[in-house]
Amino acid sequence: MILNYYNDLVFAPSELFLNKDFGQVATVLGAIHDRPVEHVIACNRPNVHLKAFNGAQVVQAEKNLKFLPRSLDFLKNIRVYTHILKQRRRYTAMVLFPFWPPSDYIAVAIFRFLNPNAKIILKLDANVDNVRRLDVSCRNARHNVLRQHFYYRKLLETADAVIYETRAVGQLLHQSRLLIGAHRKKLVNVYNGISRQQALRYETRHVPNEYRDNIIIFSGRLSSAQKNVELIFQADPVPPGWKIRFIGAVDQAFRAVIDRYKRQDPQFEEKYEFIGEVTDKKEYFAEFSKGRILILSSAWEGFPMIFAEAHHFGLYIITTDVSGAAEATDEGRLGRIVPRNDPHALREAVRETCANPDLPRMVSAARPYGQRYFVWEDSLNLPILNQLFAPNHE
């Protein structure tokens, strides 16, 4: 059995979250290698409605001692350690997403002690800035056990394979002090993708780009500083006859942002539509099938899964120059990349794309590229990962 584990410090567990790489990597590896999967999530607020994901059990380990500071988070995860102990004979592999390295390393160390022959796959959700900060800390205070880099390095060294999302992150890891010598051989580049089987299960009727309504799709956490949605409002990029449709929850704080821009722009409601959070995957895919363009305004990213979804469902990508933008657009050949926090550049890119009669052709040219690089069943079917599940490695 594959243990899929992540330590959720912020969000309540949800099927929406597991539909991202946090659930898909282990699910697809399980399908490729015919292994059952169990999802274990350390969390502050369990979701009583989440019992299973894609037929696999979801175990929500509510944290103990919640009054303790984040620096002592490892003491809050007693239920995780107990569960790993009880189920130790069932596990042959662990997939881990390191959100808080000190706590994550304790879980990994316990897992490895109890399952010395099991394999550990680390899936990094990191961008260039994350890795650079950790590397600088490592160079300046190499052995300080109170620093994040110490445990991040321990995780990298303990893992049997380390998946990173973008070429730039991989280059930094190869050059950094976080990984040295033979440990660098375990690095593997896997872009976030879309599951072919999941897409087929929820597939809606494909409509060619030229026959769709003039809709630009945005999907993400609208109130997050990371997603930087206000850049879109500042750019005012929507030409007549087009609309941006936002998929994501509208909380009270973001409602205030909407109201502020609505007062400034009498045509605001004609340009922007907010449909809320879409948790049903079939409905979510259906929304992507209605759009012609994907817009991403983020201030930072790793490799957002919406890039793969845009390719699969035939949306042209317009994105800020975050991590993953170069790979998603083939260095700008199959999409538009604009500087972060540049409303003028974003406005120009959107308006030029909307007015381009070659938009359907550009989308058609991008789809084979997406199918080649951004499908989980293919990108995870790699020798370095496959050998971990070979019988002589058990």
C-alpha positions in Angstrom: 0.0 0.0 0.0 1.1 3.6 -0.7 0.8 6.0 2.1 0.0 9.5 0.8 0.7 12.0 3.6 0.7 15.7 3.9 0.5 18.0 7.0 -2.2 20.6 6.4 -1.4 23.7 8.5 -3.9 26.1 6.9 -6.7 24.5 4.9 -9.4 22.0 5.9 -9.1 18.7 4.0 -11.3 18.6 0.9 -11.8 16.6 -2.2 -10.9 19.8 -4.1 -7.4 19.7 -2.5 -6.9 16.0 -3.2 -7.9 16.5 -6.9 -4.7 18.6 -7.1 -1.2 17.0 -7.1 -1.6 16.3 -3.3 -3.9 13.4 -4.2 -3.2 12.7 -7.8 0.4 11.7 -7.6 -0.2 8.8 -5.2 -3.5 7.9 -6.9 -1.8 7.6 -10.3 1.3 5.8 -9.0 -1.1 3.3 -7.3 -2.9 2.7 -10.6 0.4 2.3 -12.6 1.8 -0.2 -10.1 -1.4 -1.8 -9.0 -1.1 -0.7 -5.4 -3.9 0.4 -3.0 -3.5 4.0 -1.6 -4.3 5.5 1.7 -4.5 9.3 2.2 -3.4 10.5 5.7 -3.8 14.2 6.4 -2.7 15.9 9.6 -5.2 18.8 10.1 -6.7 21.3 12.5 -10.2 21.0 11.3 -11.3 17.6 10.0 -13.9 17.4 7.2 -16.6 15.0 8.4 -17.8 14.5 4.8 -14.5 13.4 3.4 -14.1 9.6 3.9 -12.6 8.5 0.6 -11.1 9.8 -2.5 -11.2 7.9 -5.8 -12.1 4.7 -3.8 -9.2 5.1 -1.4 -9.6 5.7 2.3 -8.9 9.2 3.7 -7.7 9.3 7.3 -7.9 12.7 8.9 -5.6 12.9 11.9 -6.8 15.9 13.9 -3.9 17.7 15.7 -3.4 17.5 19.4 -2.1 20.4 21.6 -3.3 23.0 19.1 -2.3 25.8 21.4 1.4 25.1 20.7 3.2 27.4 18.3 4.0 26.2 14.8 7.6 25.6 15.7 6.4 22.7 17.9 4.0 21.4 15.3 5.6 18.0 15.4 4.2 17.5 18.9 0.6 18.0 17.5 0.7 15.0 15.2 0.7 12.2 17.7 -2.3 10.7 15.8 -0.3 10.5 12.6 2.6 8.7 14.3 0.2 6.3 16.0 -1.6 5.5 12.8 1.7 4.8 11.0 2.7 2.5 13.8 -0.6 0.5 13.7 -0.5 0.2 9.9 3.2 -0.3 9.5 3.1 -3.7 7.9 0.7 -2.6 5.1 2.9 0.1 3.6 5.5 -0.4 0.8 5.9 3.3 -0.1 5.2 6.8 1.1 4.5 9.9 -0.9 5.1 13.1 1.0 4.5 16.8 0.4 6.8 18.8 2.7 4.8 21.8 3.9 6.5 22.2 7.3 9.9 20.4 7.2 10.5 19.9 11.0 7.2 18.1 11.4 7.4 16.3 8.1 10.9 14.9 8.9 9.6 13.4 12.2 6.9 11.6 10.3 9.3 10.4 7.6 11.8 9.3 10.2 9.2 7.2 12.1 7.9 5.7 8.8 11.5 4.7 7.8 12.2 3.2 11.2 9.1 1.1 11.1 9.3 0.3 7.4 13.0 0.1 6.6 12.4 -1.5 3.1 9.6 0.9 2.1 10.4 3.6 -0.4 9.8 7.3 0.1 8.9 9.7 -2.7 9.1 13.4 -1.9 6.9 15.7 -4.1 8.2 19.3 -3.8 5.6 22.1 -4.1 8.4 24.6 -4.3 9.2 27.6 -6.5 12.6 29.2 -7.2 12.3 31.7 -4.3 11.6 29.0 -1.8 14.6 27.0 -2.8 16.9 30.0 -3.0 15.9 31.1 0.6 16.6 27.6 1.9 19.9 27.4 0.1 21.1 30.7 1.5 20.1 29.6 5.0 21.9 26.3 4.5 25.1 28.1 3.4 25.1 30.6 6.2 24.0 28.3 9.1 24.6 24.8 7.8 24.1 22.8 11.0 21.5 24.8 12.9 18.8 22.4 14.0 16.4 25.3 14.6 16.4 26.3 10.9 14.0 25.1 8.2 16.8 24.2 5.9 18.2 21.6 8.3 15.0 19.5 8.1 14.4 20.2 4.4 17.9 18.8 3.7 17.2 15.8 5.9 14.0 15.1 3.9 15.8 15.3 0.6 18.6 13.0 1.8 16.1 10.4 3.3 13.9 10.2 0.2 14.5 7.6 -2.5 13.2 10.0 -5.2 12.6 13.7 -5.2 10.1 15.2 -7.6 10.4 18.8 -8.5 8.0 20.8 -10.8 10.1 23.2 -13.0 13.5 23.2 -14.7 14.5 26.3 -12.8 13.9 24.6 -9.4 15.8 21.6 -10.6 18.8 23.6 -11.6 18.9 25.3 -8.2 18.7 22.0 -6.4 21.6 20.6 -8.4 23.7 23.6 -7.5 22.6 24.1 -3.9 24.0 22.9 -0.6 20.7 21.2 0.1 21.6 18.2 -1.9 25.2 17.1 -2.5 26.9 14.2 -4.3 25.0 11.1 -5.1 21.8 12.4 -3.5 21.3 14.6 -6.7 20.8 11.5 -8.7 17.4 11.0 -7.1 16.0 14.2 -8.5 13.3 13.9 -11.2 11.4 16.6 -13.1 7.7 15.9 -13.3 5.4 18.8 -14.3 2.0 18.9 -12.6 -0.6 17.4 -14.9 -4.1 16.1 -15.5 -5.1 12.5 -15.0 -6.1 11.0 -18.3 -8.4 8.5 -16.5 -10.1 11.2 -14.4 -10.6 13.4 -17.5 -12.2 10.6 -19.4 -14.5 9.8 -16.4 -15.7 13.4 -16.2 -15.2 14.4 -19.9 -17.7 16.8 -21.4 -18.4 17.2 -25.1 -15.5 18.9 -26.7 -16.3 22.1 -28.4 -13.7 23.6 -30.8 -12.3 26.9 -29.5 -13.8 29.0 -32.3 -17.3 27.8 -31.4 -17.1 28.7 -27.7 -18.4 31.9 -26.1 -15.8 34.7 -25.6 -15.0 33.6 -22.0 -11.6 34.0 -20.2 -11.2 31.6 -17.3 -9.6 32.3 -14.0 -9.4 29.6 -11.3 -8.0 29.8 -7.8 -8.2 31.2 -4.4 -9.5 34.7 -5.2 -8.6 36.4 -1.9 -5.0 35.0 -1.8 -2.2 37.4 -2.2 -0.4 34.7 -4.2 -3.1 34.8 -6.9 -3.0 38.6 -7.1 -6.4 38.9 -8.6 -6.4 42.7 -8.2 -3.9 42.9 -11.0 -6.6 41.9 -13.4 -9.0 44.6 -12.2 -6.1 47.2 -12.4 -5.4 46.1 -15.9 -9.0 46.3 -17.0 -8.1 43.9 -19.9 -11.6 42.8 -21.0 -12.5 44.0 -24.5 -16.1 44.5 -25.6 -17.9 41.2 -26.2 -15.7 39.2 -23.7 -16.0 38.3 -20.1 -13.7 36.9 -17.4 -15.3 34.1 -15.4 -13.8 33.6 -12.0 -13.9 30.1 -10.4 -13.2 30.3 -6.7 -14.8 31.1 -3.4 -15.7 34.7 -2.7 -15.1 35.4 0.9 -16.0 38.6 2.9 -12.6 40.2 2.3 -12.7 39.6 -1.5 -16.3 40.8 -1.6 -15.0 44.1 -0.3 -12.5 44.2 -3.1 -15.2 43.5 -5.7 -17.4 46.3 -4.3 -14.5 48.8 -4.4 -13.8 48.1 -8.1 -17.5 48.0 -8.9 -17.9 51.5 -7.6 -15.0 52.6 -9.9 -16.2 50.9 -13.1 -19.9 51.1 -14.2 -19.2 48.1 -16.6 -17.7 45.9 -14.0 -20.5 43.4 -13.9 -20.5 43.1 -17.7 -16.8 42.2 -17.7 -16.5 39.9 -14.7 -18.5 37.0 -13.5 -18.0 35.2 -10.2 -19.5 31.6 -10.1 -18.0 30.6 -6.7 -16.1 27.5 -5.8 -16.8 24.5 -7.9 -16.0 21.3 -6.0 -17.6 18.8 -8.4 -14.9 17.8 -10.9 -17.3 17.2 -13.7 -18.8 20.7 -13.3 -15.3 22.1 -13.0 -14.1 20.5 -16.2 -17.3 21.7 -17.9 -16.5 25.3 -17.0 -13.0 24.9 -18.6 -14.6 23.5 -21.7 -16.6 26.7 -22.1 -13.6 29.1 -22.1 -11.3 30.2 -24.8 -8.5 31.7 -22.8 -6.9 31.0 -19.3 -5.6 34.0 -17.4 -3.2 33.7 -14.4 -2.2 36.8 -12.5 -0.1 35.2 -9.7 2.7 36.8 -7.9 4.4 33.4 -7.3 3.7 29.8 -8.1 5.3 26.3 -8.3 3.7 24.7 -11.3 -0.1 25.3 -11.1 -2.3 22.5 -12.4 -4.5 24.9 -14.3 -1.7 25.0 -17.0 -2.3 21.3 -17.7 -6.1 21.8 -17.5 -5.9 24.6 -20.0 -4.0 22.5 -22.5 -6.3 19.6 -22.1 -9.5 21.6 -22.5 -8.2 23.9 -25.3 -7.6 27.2 -23.6 -4.9 29.6 -24.7 -2.6 30.6 -21.7 -1.9 34.1 -20.7 0.2 34.2 -17.5 2.6 36.2 -15.4 6.2 35.1 -15.4 5.9 32.8 -12.5 7.7 29.4 -12.1 6.2 27.0 -14.6 5.2 29.7 -17.1 8.1 28.9 -19.5 7.4 25.2 -19.5 3.6 25.7 -19.8 3.9 27.9 -22.9 7.1 26.3 -24.4 9.1 29.5 -23.6 6.2 31.7 -24.8 5.7 30.0 -28.2 2.3 28.5 -27.2 1.1 31.3 -24.9 1.8 34.8 -23.6 4.0 35.5 -20.6 3.9 39.0 -19.0 5.8 40.5 -16.2 4.4 40.2 -12.7 2.6 43.2 -11.3 2.5 44.9 -14.8 -1.2 45.8 -15.5 -0.4 47.5 -18.8 1.4 44.4 -20.1 -1.5 42.1 -19.0 -4.1 44.4 -20.6 -2.1 44.4 -23.9 -1.6 40.7 -23.9 -5.3 39.9 -23.3 -6.7 42.4 -25.8 -4.3 41.4 -28.5 -5.1 37.7 -28.0 -8.9 38.3 -28.0 -8.6 40.2 -31.2 -6.3 37.6 -32.9 -8.3 35.6 -35.6 -5.6 32.9 -35.3 -6.6 32.0 -31.7 -8.2 28.7 -32.6 -5.1 27.7 -34.6 -2.8 28.7 -31.7 -4.9 26.5 -29.3 -4.8 23.5 -31.6 -1.0 23.9 -31.9 -0.7 23.8 -28.1 -2.8 20.7 -27.4 -0.2 18.1 -28.5 2.4 19.8 -26.4 0.1 19.5 -23.3 -0.6 15.8 -24.0 3.1 15.1 -24.2 4.2 16.8 -21.0 1.3 17.3 -18.7 -0.5 14.0 -18.3 0.1 12.2 -15.0 -0.1 8.7 -16.3 2.8 9.4 -18.7 4.9 11.9 -16.6 4.9 9.6 -13.5 5.7 6.5 -15.6 9.5 7.0 -15.3 12.4 4.5 -14.7 13.6 6.3 -11.5 10.1 5.9 -10.0 9.2 2.5 -11.6 12.3 0.9 -10.1 11.1 1.8 -6.6 8.1 -0.5 -7.1 10.0 -3.3 -8.7 9.8 -6.6 -6.7 13.5 -6.7 -6.0 13.1 -3.2 -4.4 10.3 -4.2 -2.0 
